[in-house]
Amino acid sequence: MNPASGCAILRAMGSPVAAVWLLAGVLAAGIHAQMLIRAQVTRNIPYAEPAHERQVLDVYRPERAGQAPVVVWIHGGGWQTGDKREVALKPKLFTEQGLVFVSLNYRLLPSVEMDAIVGDVARAVGWVHTQIGDHGGDPNRLLVMGHSAGAQLAALICTDHRYLRAEGVPPVAIKGCVAADGDTYDIPAIIETEETRRRLHGFEMPTFGHRQKFGNDPAKHRDFSAVTHVAPDKDIPPFLLLHVAEHPDTSAQARRFEAALKDAGVRVTRFAARDTTHNRLNDDLGKSDDPATTVLLEFLAEVLK
């Protein structure tokens, strides 16, 4: 099979279940395919009943998977856009490591409010906890990960256990959390940063910025902030915080969150990726020469040993 035919198969899959070759690279990213691995992909599984069209997820299962650790991936997009298929190299990265990879959709602003979005993510993790055994996964070895808005959602459900407990997921089932370049672990701080910058430069205030997205209520801003819920002896999993070194907001938020986790005695690794961007940090995860990927694989080896 050549790369072009492999990509054609991926594009043409119309059935909910397909056994496909996952390329070691993505042609659109300028990577040449060097090897192929076999993985079964089951698409558009509803995780709610009745399910909205966005309350669905995809499961990528490596061949012969059994009781494998499971990555649950939450896409970004400012809580307004994004899709579970925008996973770049991640299915190949994780299935090659013998992990089951799950990518989920959730309802979006402004159709629903933020609490419904967080609830969707928790409900998807609840589905994984009860059903992933049928796909070769271990329900008690889950890793929750996300990029950008997905990083905020991942961090929140891994620190505020109300959401997962409502879905019957014990916090100890989450063995690690990876948050990539989020800017909203401390929402009051990013609101103040954003609005102060605009005031100082004479810019108009955003009409649908973080203040509005999270409910325009200081109590809600605190409650949707992962830092608010960090405390000792809560079974908060180890964290890996990835961020763009040159991005002032995501760097400041990562440092703030790291300090809160350390103060609570939670194991945390922070990695500042250099010479990259917000989107490239996410899309490059899985490249053999990507420093953030190396750190991510080291984190996985540590938390799953």
N, C-alpha and C positions, 0 to 999 in steps of 0.2 A: 504493500500500500504506500502511495506517495503522499506528501503533505497536502497537496491540493484535494485529493480524493478524501483524505481524512477530514478536512474542513468541510467538504461537501456533505459528508455523512452527518457531522454535527449540526449543520444548518438544516438538513432535511428531516431530522427526527420529528415525526409528527405523533408517534405513539407515546404513551406515558412511560413505557419501559423500553430501553434500548441498550444493547451491549455495544460499546463504541471504543475505538482507539483514541486515547487522549494523547495529544502531541506534547512532546517535551518543551515545546516553545509555541509562541503565537506569532504567526507571520506578520500580523499587523504591528507587532512590537519590534519587528526586525530581527527575530530570533530564528535560527535555522533548527529544524527538528533533528535531534540527534538520536532519540530512542522513542519507542512506543510502549505504553503499558496498557493493560486491559482493565477496564472498569465498567461496571454496570451502572447506568444512570436511570433513576426513576424520577420523572418530572411531575410537577404540579400536583403534589399530594396535599389534599386539604388538611389543615390542622385545627379547624374549628367546625362546629356543626350548629346551624348551617354556616357555610363558609362564604365570605365575601371573595370576589375574584382575586384579591391580593392576599388572602389568608391561605397561601400555599407555599410549599417548599420543594426543593430538589434534593435527592440523596444520591451521592456518588459512592459506590461501594467497590473497593478493590476485590479482585478475584480471590476466592477462598477466604474472605474475611469472616472471622468468628470471634465474638467478644473483643472487638477492636475498639480502641479509644475513638471518640467522636468529636470532630470540630463542628461547632455551630457558627456559621458566618452570617453577620448582619451588615448589609450594604449601607453605604452613605448616600448623600444627596440632599442634605439640608432638611431632612424629614418631609420633603416635598416631592422628590424625584428619586430615581434609582430603581434597580431591578436585580433580582437574585441571579440572573445569568451573567451579570457583570463581575465575573470572578477571575478573569485573566488566567494566570498560571496556577491558581490555588488548588483546583481539583487534582491536577497532576502532582503538585508538591506534596499534598497530604496523603493521597492514595498511594503514592510511591513509598511513603513512610509506613504504609500499612494501616492508615487511619481511614475511617469513614468520614466523608465530608458532606455537610448539610448546609445548603444556602437557602435562606428564607426571604420571602416578601412580607410586607406589613402595610396596613393602610396608611395613608399619607395626609399631611396637612394640605389644605384647610378642610378637607372633607370630614376629618375627625380631629379631636383634640389630642394633646400629647399623652394623656393618661391612657387613651385607647391604643396608641402606638406602643407604649411600653407594655400594655397588657397583651397585645398581639405577639410581641417578641417572647414574653414569658409563656404564653400559650403554646407557641411553637416549640420552645424548649420542653414544655410539658409533654407535647406529643413525642418528641425525641426520647424523653425519659421512659415513656410507656411503650413505644412502638419500635424503637431502633433495633431491638434485638432481632426482629424479623428481617433486618437488613444487614446483619452481621456486626452490629455495634454493641458496645457495653454501656448500658444505661447509667452506670455508676462511675464512668470515666469520661466526663464531658468537659470540653474546652470551649468557652464562649469567646468569640472574637468579633471585632468590627472595625470599620474605618470611618473616620469623620463623624457624621451623625450616628453611624453604627457603633462607633467607639463610645459615645455617650450612653447609648442604650445598653451596650455590653457592660460597661462599668457600673451603671445604675442597678441592673438586675443582679449583679454579682456582689453588690454592697447593701442594697435595700432588699432584704430577703422576703418582704411581704409579697412581692410579685410572684416569685417562684414557689413559695409555700402555698399560695392560692391555687397553683396548678399541680400541687402534690410533689414538687421536686425538692428533696432535701438539699440544703446548701452543701453538704459534704459530697454530693455527686459532682459538683463543679470542681475540677482539679486545677484549673488555671483560667485566667482571663487575659486576653491580648487586646489592647486598645491602641489603634493606630491613628495618630495625628488628630485627636479630638481637641476641640477648643471649648468644651462645655462641661468639664468635670466640676467646675465651680461657676455656676451660671451668674450669680450676682457679680462676680469679678469680671467676667467677659462683657456683661452689660455695661458696667462702669467703664471698662477700658474702651469699648466701642463708642459709647456716647461722649466720653471725655475727649477722645480723639476728634470726633466730629465737631464738638463745641469749640475746641481750640483752633480748628482750621476753618470754622465758619461754614461747615457743611450742614445740610438738612439732616434731621434725624430719620432713621429708617422707619418706614411705615409697617414693615413686617419683619423686623429683626428679632433677635433673641428675646427681647422683652415681650413681644407679642406672641411669638411662637410658643413660649412656655407659660402663657396665661396672664401676663401683665399683672401679676400679683406677687409681691416679695415672698410670701409664704410658699407659693408654688415654685418659685425660682429656687428657693433653698431645698425644697422637697425633691425636685428633679435633679439635684446636684449630688453626684456620687460622694463628694467629700463630706457632705452632711451626715452620711450613714456609716462612715468608717469609724470603727470602735474596736477595742481589743476583745478577744474571746467570742467572736461572732461567726467563726468558720468562714471568714472571707478567704477566698482562694489566693494563691500567689498571682501577682500581676506582672505583665510585661507591657511597658509603655513605650511605644515607638513614636517618634516625632521628627519633623524636619528641623534640623539644627538652626537654620537661618530664618525660621518663621517665628516672630516674636510672640504671637498669641498662643499657638499650640505648644511652644517651648515653655512659656510661663505656666500654662495650665498643667502640663506634664510635671513640672517641678512642684507645683502646688499639690497635686494629687500624690506624687511620690512622697512628699513630706508627711502628708496626712497618713498614708499607709505605713510608713516607717514608724511614726509616733505610736501607731496602734499595734506595732509588732507584726505587721503583715509583710511577708516576703515580697519584694518588689525589685524589678530591674528596669532601668530607664535607659533607652538608647536613642541618641541624637544622630539621625542620618544626615550626612553632609552631601552637598552637591546634588540635591534632588528637589522635588517639588511635592506638594500635597498629593497630587494624583499619581505621580511616578512612584512615590514610596509604596503606595498600595499596589500598583500594577506590576512592580518589579519583584514583589514577593514570589519566590519560586525560581528566580534566576540563580544560576550556580555561582556567579561572581558578585551577588548582591550582599553587602554587609548586614543589612537588616534581616535577610533570610538566614544568614549564619547564626545571628543572635536568636532568632525565633526557633530554629532547630535545637539550639543549645537549651533554650527554655523548655521546649517539649521534652527533651531527654531528661531534664532535671525533675520536672513535675510528674512525669509518668514512670520514673524508674521504680 
